[in-house]
């Protein structure tokens, strides 16, 4: 596991951190609450070198099955859904954000899609779903083909905003 960087974020609730690692999220050596993934709108085919494929290969989890019966389905309003609880894995839920590629193509930015993601994360607190630790890849930059420059600055900005407002 290659730790690349740690960003310390001072908040009203103490110092919180964003850690940037270079590794397969399905093979991390620690547990976390939420695994965030991205997909095209309602397309969950396990393509090579994607987290969806790694979930199938390493855990036997079929993302399509979780999408068919999510715990919370916000696809019609926020392009996100969250899975029912996943037992005996190093994470408890999958949160899928859809439409990053579409957002960039239509608006020139990933801002709307990532705002929807972090809005969904905030909602999870109110639904009493633990969000103290979240792992996510560089959303939309793999199979979807979006540039890192179109994702990373917005992702970090939204993550910092979320850490400042999240009580966990």
C-alpha angles and dihedrals in degrees: 000000000000114000105206103178144345121213114200114209118195109214137171086260096052134271115331126183142217111206121198115205134174106222147094107287090213091060102048116138096226139056128252136177105238133026110202119205133172131221142170111266106299094336115124103160109151101243120186115273095018130119088237089059092044090052090054095044099042102032106018089239116149107206092199089062092052091047091055093061109021124177089229122017115195097154094118093054110020104015090239138110134180125214127235113261114299113214130210096014130106090256134048105213142014116226112196122197115195132196105036090133091048091048092053093045094048101035105021091239142069090225098109096046093047092045087055090051095052091042087057091049089053090051090054090064090058090048088055093246109144114246102169093122126027129180123198139162122233089288117231096003099100122056091355088063100221116153119255088235090060093051114028103061092048092043092053093044092051092044091053091048089050093049089053093053101033114096095204 
